[in-house]
Amino acid sequence: MAAKQPLFEVIASKIKDSINRDEYKTGMLMPNETALQEIYSSSRTTIRRAVDLLVEEGLVVRKNGVGLYVQPKLTAQNILEMTGVMKNDTNENLKKDMKDFYIRKAGKFYAEIFGMKENELVYSIKFVQKSEHSSTLDRLILPLSLYPDLQAKDFQIINIIELVNSGKYKLFELEQELQLILAGNEQIKNMHLNENDPVFKLSSVFYAENNMPIAIQYHYEDAESTKYVVDFN
């Protein structure tokens, strides 16, 4: 007679099924351990062992102070191995200081890029990341229809590449443009720069496999403390 499967393995298998059915979406926040105790009517220890098993298998990630999220299938490291992607030495794991997170109409400019109507809605998101030596500023534009469950706290869990890949369409390719500009009001205010300081502006358009734009990112860095490399190997 076969030995009875431990309860924590049974629960881990059920959570895995939920992930495979996309109930818990790749790269996004899932119920924390307290919520899982209620869902599966099990003890804290049993749930902890079930989650530990999923973490060991690389399906779930714990982030202190945030909770649990499903391991992204596409990571920043994956995309940085792609030919021709611009790279810098910025640590994207730094805490993000959220400045804006709201929904607005696409307007003519973004409607043309995303192939949507001008009155359709997009997220407008702005955050700053501070390191010991400098600050970076990012602005993201994401169609609401492609990321209906997006929350501000998601940005503390995963990086931009992983977040873009968590929507209704998977990231397939990336188009980038690097410009050297002079600091304007937005950069002066958020990056503590002086007027006309040199700033790198990296504009990125993210595309799904069907050549459909799914996200836009504008990334600003102090040009005097940043080095970019384009890897064609």
WONORWO-V880352 format. One record per residue. N is the residue number from 0. RES is the residue in one small letter. PSI is psi in radians with two decimals (999 if undefined). D_CENTER is the distance of its C-alpha to the mean C-alpha in Angstrom with 2 decimals. Layout:
((N;RES;PSI;D_CENTER) (N;RES;PSI;D_CENTER))
//
This chain:
((0;m;2.25;47.46) (1;a;2.51;43.76) (2;a;2.52;42.18) (3;k;2.36;40.08) (4;q;2.30;36.32) (5;p;2.56;34.95) (6;l;-0.67;33.22) (7;f;-0.56;29.99) (8;e;-0.64;29.76) (9;v;-0.79;30.46) (10;i;-0.73;27.69) (11;a;-0.69;25.22) (12;s;-0.67;26.35) (13;k;-0.71;25.85) (14;i;-0.71;22.25) (15;k;-0.71;21.69) (16;d;-0.69;23.35) (17;s;-0.65;21.07) (18;i;-0.78;18.02) (19;n;-0.51;20.00) (20;r;0.01;20.92) (21;d;0.33;17.35) (22;e;-0.66;18.38) (23;y;1.89;15.52) (24;k;2.54;12.65) (25;t;2.25;10.85) (26;g;0.02;7.63) (27;m;2.87;8.61) (28;l;2.42;11.18) (29;m;3.00;14.71) (30;p;2.44;18.11) (31;n;3.12;19.00) (32;e;-0.60;22.20) (33;t;-0.76;24.43) (34;a;-0.66;23.38) (35;l;-0.55;23.86) (36;q;-0.72;27.33) (37;e;-0.73;28.27) (38;i;-0.74;26.91) (39;y;0.16;28.86) (40;s;0.88;31.68) (41;s;2.89;31.46) (42;s;2.86;31.83) (43;r;-0.73;29.27) (44;t;-0.74;30.46) (45;t;-0.79;30.15) (46;i;-0.72;26.58) (47;r;-0.73;25.69) (48;r;-0.64;27.35) (49;a;-0.77;25.63) (50;v;-0.71;22.14) (51;d;-0.72;23.38) (52;l;-0.74;24.40) (53;l;-0.59;21.05) (54;v;-0.75;19.40) (55;e;-0.61;22.18) (56;e;-0.11;21.58) (57;g;0.33;17.92) (58;l;-0.50;16.82) (59;v;2.55;15.55) (60;v;2.37;14.03) (61;r;2.40;15.48) (62;k;2.05;14.00) (63;n;2.33;16.91) (64;g;-0.09;17.12) (65;v;-0.98;14.25) (66;g;-2.53;15.31) (67;l;2.49;14.54) (68;y;2.74;11.71) (69;v;2.27;12.23) (70;q;2.17;11.69) (71;p;2.52;9.38) (72;k;-0.47;12.03) (73;l;2.14;10.43) (74;t;2.96;9.33) (75;a;-0.64;9.32) (76;q;-0.70;12.97) (77;n;-0.85;13.72) (78;i;-0.47;12.90) (79;l;-0.18;14.65) (80;e;-0.08;17.62) (81;m;2.60;17.93) (82;t;2.33;20.98) (83;g;0.12;20.91) (84;v;2.34;17.39) (85;m;2.36;17.73) (86;k;2.58;16.89) (87;n;-3.09;17.51) (88;d;0.32;17.94) (89;t;2.38;15.33) (90;n;1.79;13.82) (91;e;-0.13;10.10) (92;n;-0.05;10.66) (93;l;2.61;12.84) (94;k;2.41;12.66) (95;k;2.23;11.31) (96;d;1.80;14.26) (97;m;2.19;13.40) (98;k;-0.72;16.11) (99;d;2.45;15.59) (100;f;1.67;13.97) (101;y;2.94;16.37) (102;i;2.37;17.41) (103;r;2.94;19.91) (104;k;2.57;21.91) (105;a;-0.69;20.73) (106;g;3.03;24.00) (107;k;-0.78;25.74) (108;f;-0.95;23.47) (109;y;-0.49;20.18) (110;a;-0.72;22.31) (111;e;-0.70;23.78) (112;i;-0.81;20.56) (113;f;-0.10;19.01) (114;g;0.76;22.50) (115;m;3.05;22.64) (116;k;2.66;25.19) (117;e;-0.51;25.26) (118;n;0.04;25.31) (119;e;2.76;22.30) (120;l;2.53;19.39) (121;v;2.70;16.05) (122;y;2.44;13.54) (123;s;2.02;14.17) (124;i;2.32;11.82) (125;k;2.32;12.97) (126;f;2.78;12.33) (127;v;2.49;14.27) (128;q;2.31;14.00) (129;k;2.29;17.45) (130;s;-3.06;18.98) (131;e;-0.52;22.68) (132;h;-0.40;23.63) (133;s;3.07;21.47) (134;s;2.59;18.72) (135;t;2.67;16.00) (136;l;2.33;15.06) (137;d;2.48;12.18) (138;r;2.31;12.54) (139;l;2.47;10.42) (140;i;2.11;12.43) (141;l;2.27;11.39) (142;p;2.26;14.34) (143;l;-0.67;14.93) (144;s;-0.43;16.63) (145;l;-0.31;13.70) (146;y;1.07;11.38) (147;p;-0.41;14.32) (148;d;0.24;13.01) (149;l;2.38;10.04) (150;q;2.68;10.84) (151;a;-0.63;10.52) (152;k;-0.30;10.41) (153;d;-0.48;7.12) (154;f;-0.33;5.85) (155;q;-0.15;8.47) (156;i;-0.80;7.57) (157;i;2.84;4.58) (158;n;3.10;3.77) (159;i;-0.77;3.29) (160;i;-0.81;5.28) (161;e;-0.68;4.33) (162;l;-0.79;2.67) (163;v;-0.64;5.71) (164;n;-0.08;7.60) (165;s;-0.03;7.68) (166;g;-2.83;10.00) (167;k;-0.41;13.74) (168;y;2.52;13.85) (169;k;2.54;12.54) (170;l;2.28;11.70) (171;f;-0.74;15.12) (172;e;2.91;15.62) (173;l;2.27;14.63) (174;e;2.21;17.15) (175;q;2.59;17.29) (176;e;2.18;19.94) (177;l;2.21;20.77) (178;q;2.62;23.22) (179;l;2.03;25.22) (180;i;3.07;25.79) (181;l;2.48;27.53) (182;a;2.25;25.91) (183;g;-2.94;26.26) (184;n;-0.74;26.23) (185;e;-0.73;22.47) (186;q;-0.69;22.10) (187;i;-0.78;25.29) (188;k;-0.78;24.25) (189;n;-0.39;20.73) (190;m;0.03;21.27) (191;h;0.81;24.91) (192;l;2.95;26.33) (193;n;2.76;29.73) (194;e;2.32;30.64) (195;n;0.23;30.54) (196;d;2.55;28.79) (197;p;2.38;27.19) (198;v;2.37;23.42) (199;f;2.25;21.24) (200;k;2.00;19.22) (201;l;1.94;16.80) (202;s;2.23;16.13) (203;s;2.29;13.84) (204;v;2.18;14.26) (205;f;2.33;12.30) (206;y;2.53;14.83) (207;a;3.06;15.45) (208;e;-0.45;18.53) (209;n;0.28;20.83) (210;n;0.44;20.15) (211;m;2.18;18.50) (212;p;2.31;16.02) (213;i;-0.17;12.90) (214;a;2.70;10.99) (215;i;2.40;12.28) (216;q;2.36;11.22) (217;y;2.11;14.02) (218;h;2.21;13.86) (219;y;2.32;17.07) (220;e;2.61;18.74) (221;d;2.05;22.33) (222;a;-0.39;24.16) (223;e;-0.21;26.72) (224;s;0.24;24.47) (225;t;2.47;22.05) (226;k;2.24;22.84) (227;y;2.52;21.15) (228;v;2.36;22.14) (229;v;2.06;22.02) (230;d;2.01;22.54) (231;f;0.27;24.70) (232;n;999;25.73))
//
